[in-house]
Amino acid sequence: MHSTDRRAAVRRPAQELHRLGDVMDELRGPLVDLEQRVYEASSHYDTGPWQAENFARHLPGKRELSLVATVHGKPVGFVIASRRPEGAHIHRVATDPRHQGTGIASRLLAHLLARTPGIVTLICDPRNQPALDLYARAGFRLTGTTPEGKLSLAAGTPLHR
Ligand SMILES: CC(C)(COP(=O)(O)OP(=O)(O)OC[C@H]1O[C@@H](n2cnc3c(N)ncnc32)[C@H](O)[C@@H]1OP(=O)(O)O)[C@@H](O)C(=O)NCCC(=O)NCCS
């Protein structure tokens, strides 16, 4: 076994990935609790934590594209995305503070990018260095700045029309 694989095998508990639409009803409360823990532990995540209605709100392709990582049946991370004409937009990425640095967000992003043709976009606070590092490793590049001073990032290749 490669030494990096051995480290991962020792440090990383078994994670399962689920489509949001498959676990939304069962895990709605635990997802809101997870979001609250992430919000309280993070400096530049958002102005407030998402509530149940934010997770449940209908957006095109959201239930199919969004992914939830669980360990022993409990959510430990998620990526929430919806379909856009050019590909998809990521609305939220988060990992439980107790599980950060074990590759969960990287895995969620890699799965989303692998199953989404076109360009995947997101917006990130420029002070959120852990998130910017994560996105750079996942292949995102800077595409601009919003009027509010947030960074626009994108990954993937344009769809042929
Ligand atoms: C940003 C965030 C989503 C990253 O999630 P994460 O699951 O910790 O990310 P990963 O584990 O995939 O990668 C993070 C680090 O762990 C390292 N890592 C990955 N797998 C590892 C393993 N098996 N063992 C040790 N380290 C590992 C990565 O190399 C990376 O290290 P580095 O940044 O020090 O170079 C998380 O910090 C978070 O939830 N932040 C608050 C919410 C937020 O800001 N979201 C983004 C809004 S734009």
The ligand as an SDF file (V2000), in Angstrom:
LIG
                    3D

 48 50  0  0  0  0  0  0  0  0999 V2000
  -13.4250   24.6780    3.3940 C   0  0  0  0  0  0  0  0  0  0  0  0
  -13.9210   23.3110    3.9070 C   0  0  0  0  0  0  0  0  0  0  0  0
  -15.2370   22.9750    3.2110 C   0  0  0  0  0  0  0  0  0  0  0  0
  -12.8470   22.2460    3.5730 C   0  0  0  0  0  0  0  0  0  0  0  0
  -13.3850   20.9710    3.9450 O   0  0  0  0  0  0  0  0  0  0  0  0
  -12.4620   19.7010    4.2900 P   0  0  0  0  0  0  0  0  0  0  0  0
  -13.3350   18.5180    4.2380 O   0  0  0  0  0  0  0  0  0  0  0  0
  -11.7170   19.9570    5.5470 O   0  0  0  0  0  0  0  0  0  0  0  0
  -11.4520   19.7120    3.0530 O   0  0  0  0  0  0  0  0  0  0  0  0
  -10.4160   18.5440    2.7030 P   0  0  0  0  0  0  0  0  0  0  0  0
  -10.1830   17.6670    3.8770 O   0  0  0  0  0  0  0  0  0  0  0  0
  -10.8770   17.9070    1.4490 O   0  0  0  0  0  0  0  0  0  0  0  0
   -9.0910   19.3580    2.4300 O   0  0  0  0  0  0  0  0  0  0  0  0
   -8.5990   20.2170    3.4630 C   0  0  0  0  0  0  0  0  0  0  0  0
   -7.1830   19.8070    3.9270 C   0  0  0  0  0  0  0  0  0  0  0  0
   -7.1040   18.4660    4.3830 O   0  0  0  0  0  0  0  0  0  0  0  0
   -6.0000   17.7810    3.7480 C   0  0  0  0  0  0  0  0  0  0  0  0
   -6.3330   16.3610    3.6810 N   0  0  0  0  0  0  0  0  0  0  0  0
   -7.1570   15.7810    2.7950 C   0  0  0  0  0  0  0  0  0  0  0  0
   -7.2240   14.4380    3.0460 N   0  0  0  0  0  0  0  0  0  0  0  0
   -6.4340   14.2010    4.1210 C   0  0  0  0  0  0  0  0  0  0  0  0
   -6.0870   13.0440    4.8590 C   0  0  0  0  0  0  0  0  0  0  0  0
   -6.5590   11.8330    4.5310 N   0  0  0  0  0  0  0  0  0  0  0  0
   -5.2870   13.1750    5.9290 N   0  0  0  0  0  0  0  0  0  0  0  0
   -4.7890   14.3890    6.2580 C   0  0  0  0  0  0  0  0  0  0  0  0
   -5.0630   15.5180    5.5950 N   0  0  0  0  0  0  0  0  0  0  0  0
   -5.8820   15.4230    4.5300 C   0  0  0  0  0  0  0  0  0  0  0  0
   -5.9320   18.4570    2.4410 C   0  0  0  0  0  0  0  0  0  0  0  0
   -4.6710   18.2790    1.8200 O   0  0  0  0  0  0  0  0  0  0  0  0
   -6.1230   19.8780    2.8900 C   0  0  0  0  0  0  0  0  0  0  0  0
   -4.9470   20.3150    3.5420 O   0  0  0  0  0  0  0  0  0  0  0  0
   -4.3820   21.7910    3.4350 P   0  0  0  0  0  0  0  0  0  0  0  0
   -5.5360   22.7180    3.1250 O   0  0  0  0  0  0  0  0  0  0  0  0
   -3.8250   22.0160    4.7890 O   0  0  0  0  0  0  0  0  0  0  0  0
   -3.3660   21.7440    2.3610 O   0  0  0  0  0  0  0  0  0  0  0  0
  -14.0990   23.3030    5.4480 C   0  0  0  0  0  0  0  0  0  0  0  0
  -12.9620   23.9010    6.0310 O   0  0  0  0  0  0  0  0  0  0  0  0
  -15.3420   24.0190    5.9240 C   0  0  0  0  0  0  0  0  0  0  0  0
  -16.4050   23.4070    6.0700 O   0  0  0  0  0  0  0  0  0  0  0  0
  -15.2340   25.3430    6.1860 N   0  0  0  0  0  0  0  0  0  0  0  0
  -16.3610   26.1130    6.6660 C   0  0  0  0  0  0  0  0  0  0  0  0
  -17.4090   26.2990    5.6040 C   0  0  0  0  0  0  0  0  0  0  0  0
  -16.8430   27.0530    4.4180 C   0  0  0  0  0  0  0  0  0  0  0  0
  -16.1110   28.0050    4.5590 O   0  0  0  0  0  0  0  0  0  0  0  0
  -17.2430   26.5910    3.2010 N   0  0  0  0  0  0  0  0  0  0  0  0
  -16.8070   27.2070    1.9610 C   0  0  0  0  0  0  0  0  0  0  0  0
  -17.6090   28.4290    1.6690 C   0  0  0  0  0  0  0  0  0  0  0  0
  -17.0820   29.2080    0.1220 S   0  0  0  0  0  0  0  0  0  0  0  0
  1  2  1  0
  2  3  1  0
  2  4  1  0
  2 36  1  0
  4  5  1  0
  5  6  1  0
  6  7  2  0
  6  8  1  0
  6  9  1  0
  9 10  1  0
 10 11  2  0
 10 12  1  0
 10 13  1  0
 13 14  1  0
 14 15  1  0
 15 16  1  0
 15 30  1  0
 16 17  1  0
 17 18  1  0
 17 28  1  0
 18 19  1  0
 18 27  1  0
 19 20  2  0
 20 21  1  0
 21 22  1  0
 21 27  2  0
 22 23  1  0
 22 24  2  0
 24 25  1  0
 25 26  2  0
 26 27  1  0
 28 29  1  0
 28 30  1  0
 30 31  1  0
 31 32  1  0
 32 33  2  0
 32 34  1  0
 32 35  1  0
 36 37  1  0
 36 38  1  0
 38 39  2  0
 38 40  1  0
 40 41  1  0
 41 42  1  0
 42 43  1  0
 43 44  2  0
 43 45  1  0
 45 46  1  0
 46 47  1  0
 47 48  1  0
M  END
$$$$
